[in-house]
């Protein structure tokens, strides 16, 4: 929820894609140009406890989608996502965010009508105490 709020509230992303941040891809009609948008992807969570503290590691994806021909625009959106999230001061309902880091990205041609997609992977470390 906090990642979604952060992306929705980021002014640089708003200039690029407006409020097009979704939990699932919006419906796209056949034979229409795919819009530019972001979806929140899969997440895995595992324990990250120490002797004295309880914690967790959250690895999650953010996907950037575009119907444009080249990678230039979609890469600018991906860079804005990274700028918005890396070490963001997110306030959690439970626990405390210790770190939020970029892990890796993959860029690919998407299935029609989507033409380009970049999947960004992030890791968040949360202190549960």
MARMILUM-553866 format. One record per residue (C-alpha): residue in one letter; z negated, y, x; residue number from 1. Coordinates in nm, 2 decimals, always signed. Example, Ala and Ser with C-alpha at 12.3 -4.5 7.8 and 13.67 -1.06 7.14 Angstrom:
2
rec code:A, c3:-0.78, c2:-0.45, c1:+1.23, pos:1
rec code:S, c3:-0.71, c2:-0.11, c1:+1.37, pos:2
***
This chain:
129
rec code:X, c3:+0.00, c2:+0.00, c1:+0.00, pos:1
rec code:X, c3:-0.09, c2:+0.24, c1:+0.28, pos:2
rec code:X, c3:+0.24, c2:+0.17, c1:+0.46, pos:3
rec code:X, c3:+0.43, c2:+0.24, c1:+0.14, pos:4
rec code:X, c3:+0.24, c2:+0.57, c1:+0.09, pos:5
rec code:X, c3:+0.30, c2:+0.68, c1:+0.45, pos:6
rec code:X, c3:+0.67, c2:+0.62, c1:+0.42, pos:7
rec code:X, c3:+0.70, c2:+0.78, c1:+0.08, pos:8
rec code:X, c3:+0.51, c2:+1.09, c1:+0.21, pos:9
rec code:X, c3:+0.70, c2:+1.13, c1:+0.54, pos:10
rec code:X, c3:+0.91, c2:+1.45, c1:+0.53, pos:11
rec code:X, c3:+1.16, c2:+1.33, c1:+0.79, pos:12
rec code:X, c3:+1.23, c2:+1.02, c1:+0.59, pos:13
rec code:X, c3:+1.25, c2:+1.23, c1:+0.27, pos:14
rec code:X, c3:+1.53, c2:+1.43, c1:+0.43, pos:15
rec code:X, c3:+1.73, c2:+1.12, c1:+0.51, pos:16
rec code:X, c3:+1.67, c2:+0.89, c1:+0.21, pos:17
rec code:X, c3:+1.47, c2:+1.09, c1:-0.04, pos:18
rec code:X, c3:+1.22, c2:+0.86, c1:-0.22, pos:19
rec code:X, c3:+1.42, c2:+0.54, c1:-0.17, pos:20
rec code:X, c3:+1.13, c2:+0.32, c1:-0.05, pos:21
rec code:X, c3:+1.10, c2:-0.01, c1:-0.25, pos:22
rec code:X, c3:+0.90, c2:-0.33, c1:-0.25, pos:23
rec code:X, c3:+1.22, c2:-0.51, c1:-0.35, pos:24
rec code:X, c3:+1.58, c2:-0.40, c1:-0.32, pos:25
rec code:X, c3:+1.70, c2:-0.20, c1:-0.63, pos:26
rec code:X, c3:+1.98, c2:-0.35, c1:-0.84, pos:27
rec code:X, c3:+2.33, c2:-0.26, c1:-0.70, pos:28
rec code:X, c3:+2.63, c2:-0.30, c1:-0.93, pos:29
rec code:X, c3:+2.92, c2:-0.49, c1:-0.79, pos:30
rec code:X, c3:+3.21, c2:-0.28, c1:-0.65, pos:31
rec code:X, c3:+2.98, c2:+0.02, c1:-0.59, pos:32
rec code:X, c3:+2.86, c2:+0.18, c1:-0.27, pos:33
rec code:X, c3:+2.52, c2:+0.05, c1:-0.16, pos:34
rec code:X, c3:+2.28, c2:+0.34, c1:-0.13, pos:35
rec code:X, c3:+2.06, c2:+0.40, c1:+0.17, pos:36
rec code:X, c3:+1.71, c2:+0.27, c1:+0.12, pos:37
rec code:X, c3:+1.40, c2:+0.10, c1:+0.27, pos:38
rec code:X, c3:+1.23, c2:-0.21, c1:+0.15, pos:39
rec code:X, c3:+0.90, c2:-0.35, c1:+0.26, pos:40
rec code:X, c3:+0.95, c2:-0.70, c1:+0.39, pos:41
rec code:X, c3:+0.75, c2:-1.01, c1:+0.46, pos:42
rec code:X, c3:+0.39, c2:-1.00, c1:+0.60, pos:43
rec code:X, c3:+0.18, c2:-1.26, c1:+0.78, pos:44
rec code:X, c3:-0.19, c2:-1.22, c1:+0.84, pos:45
rec code:X, c3:-0.41, c2:-1.41, c1:+1.07, pos:46
rec code:X, c3:-0.77, c2:-1.38, c1:+1.19, pos:47
rec code:X, c3:-0.84, c2:-1.18, c1:+1.49, pos:48
rec code:X, c3:-1.22, c2:-1.22, c1:+1.53, pos:49
rec code:X, c3:-1.42, c2:-1.15, c1:+1.85, pos:50
rec code:X, c3:-1.77, c2:-1.27, c1:+1.92, pos:51
rec code:X, c3:-1.92, c2:-0.96, c1:+1.76, pos:52
rec code:X, c3:-1.66, c2:-0.84, c1:+1.51, pos:53
rec code:X, c3:-1.44, c2:-0.98, c1:+1.23, pos:54
rec code:X, c3:-1.08, c2:-0.86, c1:+1.24, pos:55
rec code:X, c3:-0.72, c2:-0.95, c1:+1.14, pos:56
rec code:X, c3:-0.37, c2:-0.91, c1:+1.27, pos:57
rec code:X, c3:-0.10, c2:-0.81, c1:+1.02, pos:58
rec code:X, c3:+0.26, c2:-0.85, c1:+1.12, pos:59
rec code:X, c3:+0.50, c2:-0.70, c1:+0.87, pos:60
rec code:X, c3:+0.86, c2:-0.60, c1:+0.83, pos:61
rec code:X, c3:+1.03, c2:-0.28, c1:+0.71, pos:62
rec code:X, c3:+1.40, c2:-0.31, c1:+0.63, pos:63
rec code:X, c3:+1.64, c2:-0.03, c1:+0.64, pos:64
rec code:X, c3:+1.96, c2:-0.08, c1:+0.42, pos:65
rec code:X, c3:+2.28, c2:+0.11, c1:+0.41, pos:66
rec code:X, c3:+2.62, c2:+0.10, c1:+0.26, pos:67
rec code:X, c3:+2.77, c2:+0.31, c1:+0.54, pos:68
rec code:X, c3:+3.02, c2:+0.18, c1:+0.79, pos:69
rec code:X, c3:+2.85, c2:+0.26, c1:+1.11, pos:70
rec code:X, c3:+2.50, c2:+0.21, c1:+1.26, pos:71
rec code:X, c3:+2.44, c2:+0.57, c1:+1.35, pos:72
rec code:X, c3:+2.27, c2:+0.67, c1:+1.02, pos:73
rec code:X, c3:+2.07, c2:+0.35, c1:+0.97, pos:74
rec code:X, c3:+1.94, c2:+0.38, c1:+1.32, pos:75
rec code:X, c3:+1.83, c2:+0.74, c1:+1.26, pos:76
rec code:X, c3:+1.64, c2:+0.61, c1:+0.95, pos:77
rec code:X, c3:+1.48, c2:+0.33, c1:+1.15, pos:78
rec code:X, c3:+1.37, c2:+0.58, c1:+1.42, pos:79
rec code:X, c3:+1.21, c2:+0.79, c1:+1.15, pos:80
rec code:X, c3:+1.03, c2:+0.48, c1:+1.01, pos:81
rec code:X, c3:+0.89, c2:+0.41, c1:+1.36, pos:82
rec code:X, c3:+0.78, c2:+0.78, c1:+1.41, pos:83
rec code:X, c3:+0.60, c2:+0.76, c1:+1.07, pos:84
rec code:X, c3:+0.42, c2:+0.43, c1:+1.13, pos:85
rec code:X, c3:+0.34, c2:+0.39, c1:+1.50, pos:86
rec code:X, c3:-0.03, c2:+0.47, c1:+1.55, pos:87
rec code:X, c3:-0.04, c2:+0.63, c1:+1.21, pos:88
rec code:X, c3:-0.39, c2:+0.73, c1:+1.09, pos:89
rec code:X, c3:-0.39, c2:+0.51, c1:+0.78, pos:90
rec code:X, c3:-0.71, c2:+0.50, c1:+0.58, pos:91
rec code:X, c3:-0.77, c2:+0.15, c1:+0.44, pos:92
rec code:X, c3:-0.96, c2:+0.04, c1:+0.13, pos:93
rec code:X, c3:-1.14, c2:-0.22, c1:+0.34, pos:94
rec code:X, c3:-1.18, c2:-0.22, c1:+0.71, pos:95
rec code:X, c3:-1.05, c2:+0.02, c1:+0.98, pos:96
rec code:X, c3:-0.70, c2:+0.03, c1:+1.13, pos:97
rec code:X, c3:-0.74, c2:-0.01, c1:+1.51, pos:98
rec code:X, c3:-0.38, c2:+0.00, c1:+1.60, pos:99
rec code:X, c3:-0.03, c2:+0.00, c1:+1.45, pos:100
rec code:X, c3:+0.25, c2:-0.09, c1:+1.69, pos:101
rec code:X, c3:+0.62, c2:-0.16, c1:+1.69, pos:102
rec code:X, c3:+0.71, c2:-0.51, c1:+1.79, pos:103
rec code:X, c3:+1.09, c2:-0.54, c1:+1.77, pos:104
rec code:X, c3:+1.40, c2:-0.46, c1:+1.57, pos:105
rec code:X, c3:+1.72, c2:-0.64, c1:+1.48, pos:106
rec code:X, c3:+2.04, c2:-0.47, c1:+1.35, pos:107
rec code:X, c3:+2.30, c2:-0.66, c1:+1.16, pos:108
rec code:X, c3:+2.59, c2:-0.62, c1:+0.92, pos:109
rec code:X, c3:+2.46, c2:-0.69, c1:+0.57, pos:110
rec code:X, c3:+2.63, c2:-0.88, c1:+0.29, pos:111
rec code:X, c3:+2.85, c2:-0.67, c1:+0.06, pos:112
rec code:X, c3:+2.80, c2:-0.41, c1:-0.08, pos:113
rec code:X, c3:+2.53, c2:-0.35, c1:+0.19, pos:114
rec code:X, c3:+2.71, c2:-0.29, c1:+0.52, pos:115
rec code:X, c3:+2.42, c2:-0.23, c1:+0.76, pos:116
rec code:X, c3:+2.06, c2:-0.35, c1:+0.79, pos:117
rec code:X, c3:+1.79, c2:-0.30, c1:+1.04, pos:118
rec code:X, c3:+1.47, c2:-0.51, c1:+1.03, pos:119
rec code:X, c3:+1.17, c2:-0.35, c1:+1.20, pos:120
rec code:X, c3:+0.87, c2:-0.56, c1:+1.28, pos:121
rec code:X, c3:+0.52, c2:-0.40, c1:+1.32, pos:122
rec code:X, c3:+0.17, c2:-0.53, c1:+1.41, pos:123
rec code:X, c3:-0.14, c2:-0.38, c1:+1.27, pos:124
rec code:X, c3:-0.48, c2:-0.47, c1:+1.40, pos:125
rec code:X, c3:-0.76, c2:-0.43, c1:+1.15, pos:126
rec code:X, c3:-1.14, c2:-0.43, c1:+1.22, pos:127
rec code:X, c3:-1.30, c2:-0.58, c1:+0.91, pos:128
rec code:X, c3:-1.66, c2:-0.47, c1:+1.00, pos:129
***
